[in-house]
Amino acid sequence: MEDASPIRRLFNEVKDRIPDEVSENLGYAAYIEGMQIPVSRALQRMADRAQMAKTQEEVDSYKHRTQEVHHKINFLENCRPDIVGAIDRLKRRRAELAKEMK
């Protein structure tokens, strides 16, 4: 807000006819130009917090994905001996069948 003089003028006309509590609250609107910097700072803090929350969600998502991949790698590494054993058995069986064919 750049020019609150119309609001201020109206406020000055009615401030003596309204309760003090209402007058105090309306005074902020009448002199809103003085609140521009604190409001801008508050808006920036809100934007920063929203960005931080979004960034944290992304970090959590990447951590979760990393854990999933790590579990898959561990599973595959743990299965390796069984797979190698099965391959060796199949190779022996193939050799035995090849001998029988001769």
C-alpha positions as CSV (number, residue, x, y, z in Angstrom):
1,M,0.0,0.0,0.0
2,E,1.5,3.3,-1.1
3,D,-1.0,5.9,0.0
4,A,-3.4,5.3,2.8
5,S,-4.4,8.9,3.2
6,P,-8.0,8.3,2.3
7,I,-8.2,5.6,4.9
8,R,-6.4,7.8,7.4
9,R,-8.8,10.7,6.8
10,L,-11.8,8.5,7.3
11,F,-10.3,7.0,10.4
12,N,-9.6,10.5,11.9
13,E,-13.3,11.4,11.3
14,V,-14.7,8.4,13.1
15,K,-12.0,7.6,15.8
16,D,-13.7,9.7,18.5
17,R,-17.1,8.0,17.9
18,I,-15.9,4.4,18.1
19,P,-14.7,2.3,21.1
20,D,-11.0,2.5,21.9
21,E,-10.4,-1.1,21.1
22,V,-11.9,-0.7,17.6
23,S,-10.0,2.5,17.2
24,E,-6.7,0.8,18.1
25,N,-7.3,-1.9,15.6
26,L,-8.4,0.4,12.8
27,G,-5.4,2.6,13.5
28,Y,-3.2,-0.1,12.0
29,A,-5.1,0.1,8.7
30,A,-5.0,3.9,8.7
31,Y,-1.2,3.9,9.1
32,I,-0.5,0.8,7.1
33,E,2.4,2.3,5.2
34,G,4.5,2.0,8.3
35,M,3.8,-1.8,8.4
36,Q,5.0,-2.4,4.8
37,I,8.6,-3.5,5.8
38,P,7.5,-5.8,8.6
39,V,4.8,-7.3,6.4
40,S,7.3,-7.8,3.6
41,R,9.7,-9.5,6.0
42,A,6.9,-11.7,7.3
43,L,5.8,-12.7,3.8
44,Q,9.4,-13.5,3.0
45,R,9.7,-15.7,6.1
46,M,6.5,-17.5,5.2
47,A,7.8,-18.1,1.6
48,D,11.2,-19.3,3.1
49,R,9.4,-21.7,5.4
50,A,7.3,-23.1,2.6
51,Q,10.4,-23.6,0.5
52,M,12.1,-25.3,3.4
53,A,9.1,-27.6,4.0
54,K,9.1,-28.5,0.3
55,T,12.9,-29.1,0.3
56,Q,12.5,-31.3,3.4
57,E,9.8,-33.3,1.7
58,E,12.1,-33.9,-1.3
59,V,15.0,-34.9,1.0
60,D,12.7,-37.4,2.8
61,S,11.5,-38.7,-0.5
62,Y,15.1,-39.2,-1.7
63,K,16.0,-40.9,1.6
64,H,13.1,-43.3,1.2
65,R,14.1,-44.1,-2.3
66,T,17.7,-44.7,-1.3
67,Q,16.6,-47.1,1.4
68,E,14.5,-49.0,-1.1
69,V,17.4,-49.3,-3.5
70,H,19.7,-50.3,-0.6
71,H,17.3,-53.1,0.4
72,K,17.1,-54.4,-3.2
73,I,20.9,-54.4,-3.4
74,N,21.2,-56.3,-0.1
75,F,18.5,-58.8,-1.3
76,L,20.4,-59.4,-4.6
77,E,23.7,-59.8,-2.8
78,N,22.2,-62.2,-0.4
79,C,20.7,-64.3,-3.2
80,R,24.0,-64.5,-5.1
81,P,25.3,-67.6,-3.4
82,D,22.0,-69.4,-4.1
83,I,22.0,-68.3,-7.8
84,V,25.7,-69.3,-8.2
85,G,24.9,-72.7,-6.6
86,A,21.9,-73.2,-8.9
87,I,24.0,-72.3,-12.0
88,D,26.7,-74.8,-11.0
89,R,24.2,-77.6,-10.4
90,L,22.7,-76.9,-13.9
91,K,26.1,-76.9,-15.5
92,R,26.9,-80.3,-13.9
93,R,23.5,-81.6,-15.0
94,R,24.1,-80.4,-18.5
95,A,27.5,-82.1,-18.5
96,E,25.9,-85.3,-17.3
97,L,23.2,-85.2,-20.0
98,A,25.8,-84.5,-22.6
99,K,27.8,-87.6,-21.6
100,E,24.6,-89.7,-21.7
101,M,23.9,-88.4,-25.2
102,K,27.3,-89.7,-26.5
